[in-house]
Amino acid sequence: MRILLYNPDNGVTRNFMPHLWMFLLQALTPAGHEVVLIDGNAQPMDEAGIARFVREQNIGLVGIGAMTRMIAKAYRMADAIRAVGVPVVMGGPHVTEEADEALGRNGGPRHADAVALGEADETWPRIVADAARGTLKDVYAPVDAFGQESKPSLKDYPAIPWDKIDLKQFNLVPKMAARALQRIGEGWGTFRIIPMESGRGCPYGCEFCTVTGFFGDSIRFRTNESVVNELLLLKARARSEGGQIAVFFIDDNFAINIKRTKSLLRDIIAAGAQVHWVAQISANLLRDEELVDLIAASGGKWVFIGMESIDPTNLADVNKGFNKPGEYAAVLERLAQRNVYAITSFIFGMDNDTVGVAERTLREIRTWPAGLPIFGLLTPLPATPLYKRLEAAGRLTRPKHWQEFIPFAMAHTPLKMTMIHSRTSRWAIASIFSSLGCVSAESISPKWALWRG
């Protein structure tokens, strides 16, 4: 059976790197099946295009994973695929929480023949086997013999064959420049940002985040050896192509266990497995000087830090009080001294935000070392504590906001300024930073991996 794994764009914004879930499920697919990968961010398609593709390529099953902001496009593409008689299975945090929506059980249209709840590492082989027999079930859930939800161990992580996977669609070097750039220095004929994970889960439980609900609050790690071997494979491929590779560790908090992270980084250095890499790390964990030394020595170049706000009250409100705005400048300086820079993420529309929050944030940012600030509006994602709180308070203005993706539009009423003020703040600071070459949160989303939402 030929299987298409498809990751949609949302029709408005583009991601700068592919999503890990496609490569991981490809590696977990039982022998005897062929898997084709398409990422809509790199290879845009509309409904007619994907319907034509599955017919012409004799596709027997399509797996679609989508973040919440992509789900409307994902549903449209799924509808087009099902209309030509090809079954669709959907997964990720969104359909995990909104399975009835995907299956048409809540009064709306059905978009999927089956949904995979939670992490799909163990259910995917069963889904493929059932699809090959024509016996797909509506719901696949990762449960143990007692019917309790189970989380896959990452100790026996599958080897993703990066040396054999066709990565042409993910080359960020323009075709017209590739040949010339290949001859320059170490070679830039290809440049790809490749997603990797070294662990899953987060104990922090920030109110707006889906991670703890989906992956749990206990952290599971791959072995150091597994991560190092994957880095060596990617490094060898880049060298053989006369190109470059950077890795984005998509762990939701790469240094959540500092002792383990230091051990991994030391092993990367010892094996000569350094490549340029990016990771998401909380500001509070970057107080550790040795950790930052190891980040730099192991190839770390950028750290994505969810600062969210310069207001401690806002941070406490969303259960992120471990962020200390008074420490932000020192953390960034500590990184910059080692030539490691920060992608700093901010959210507008929190409950203690007032008119002028964008300007106040900008003034603070200008006192910090150079970096890449990004900005977004607070978004209540389904089943998060934030969504439930706003729903209970009657403050949701678009309870099903994901059914129509509207950039920069809020889905709830802020407390201390109007929705127009929040949106104006977002636009004001974006216009200032766009003139400096910076970007918005919508264009640099680094998340996520295995069918994440």
C-alpha positions, 0 to 999 in steps of 0.5 A, a space after each residue: 500500500 502507498 501511504 501519503 503523510 501530509 502536513 498542511 500549511 494554513 493557507 496564510 503563513 509558512 513554517 521554516 522547517 518540516 515537522 518531525 511527525 512525518 519522518 517518525 511515522 515513516 520510520 515506524 511504518 511496517 515493512 511492505 508499504 511505501 510512504 510519501 511525504 508532503 509538507 504543505 509549507 514547502 510544497 503548497 497544494 490546494 484541494 484539487 491538487 491533493 485529490 489529483 495527487 492521491 488518484 494519480 499516485 495510487 495512494 491507499 491511505 493518507 495520514 494528516 497531522 496539523 496544529 490547531 492553527 492549520 486544522 481548517 485547511 487540514 479538514 478541507 484537504 481531508 474532505 477532498 481526499 475522502 471525496 475520491 475514495 481514499 481513507 484519511 486518518 488524522 492525529 495530534 492534540 487538536 483532534 485528540 481533544 476534538 475527536 468528535 469534530 473530526 469524526 462528524 459526531 458533533 453535528 458537523 461534517 465528517 472529515 476523517 475515517 479514523 483519528 489517532 488519539 495521543 502519541 501515535 508511536 504505538 498505534 500507527 502500525 495498527 492503523 496501517 495494518 487495519 487500513 491495508 485490510 480495509 478494517 479501519 476503526 474510528 478511534 485509535 487510543 494508546 492504552 495498556 492492557 488495563 485500558 489506561 492511557 500509556 506513553 511510549 518510552 523513547 529508549 528504543 527510539 526508531 532510527 530515522 534514515 536521514 541519509 536516504 530520505 528525499 529532502 529536496 522539498 525542504 532545501 532553503 537555498 533558492 535553486 538558481 543560487 544552489 550551484 554557485 553556493 555549493 562551491 563557496 567555502 564549506 558549501 551552501 548548495 543545500 541548507 535545511 533545518 531539520 527537526 529532532 527531539 531528545 525528549 517529550 513532556 513538560 512539568 510546568 503546565 502553563 495555562 495557554 499550552 497544550 503540551 502538558 495535557 498531550 505529552 504529560 508532566 513526566 519527562 521521557 528521554 531518548 538515550 544520548 547515544 541515539 541522539 548523537 548517532 542521529 546528529 552524526 548521520 545528518 552531519 555526514 549527509 550535509 557534507 556529502 551534498 556540499 551543503 549545510 544542516 541545522 537542527 531544531 531540537 523541538 523538545 518543549 523544554 530542552 534543558 528541563 533536566 539540567 543534569 541530563 542535558 549537560 550529559 547529552 551535550 558533553 557526549 555530542 562534543 566528545 563524538 564530534 557531532 556538533 552541528 548548528 542547533 536551536 532549542 527551546 529552553 526556559 529563561 530560568 534554566 539559563 542561569 547555569 553558566 556551565 550549561 550555557 558553556 556546553 550549549 555553545 561548545 556543542 553547536 548551539 547558536 540560537 535559543 528559543 525563550 518563551 518570555 511571554 511578558 515583561 509583567 510578573 502579574 501576567 506571568 503568574 496569571 498563566 502559571 508561568 511565574 518561574 519566568 522572572 522579567 528582572 533576569 531577562 537581560 542577564 540571561 540574554 547577556 550570558 548567551 550573547 557573551 558566548 555568541 549564542 542568541 535568543 529568539 524571544 517570544 512575547 504574547 499580547 492580550 494577557 489579563 494585566 495588559 493595558 494600552 501601550 503594552 507593545 511600546 513598553 515591551 519594545 523599550 525593554 527589548 531595546 536594552 537587551 543584546 541583539 536577538 530575534 523578538 517575535 510577537 503573537 496574541 494570546 490564543 485559547 487552544 481547545 482543552 487548555 486551562 486557559 480555554 476552560 477559564 475563559 469559557 467559564 467566564 463567558 469571555 470567548 468571542 469565537 469559541 471555535 476560532 480554529 474553524 476559520 484561521 484569521 491572522 492577528 484576530 483574538 478569540 476572547 475579550 481582554 480584561 484591561 483593553 479592547 480587542 482592537 487595542 490588543 490587535 493594534 499593539 500587535 500590529 504596531 510592534 510588528 511594523 516597527 520590527 519588520 523594518 528591522 528585519 524581525 518577524 512575527 510569531 506566525 511566521 517562525 512557529 518552531 513547534 511541534 513533533 508527532 502529530 502535535 497541535 
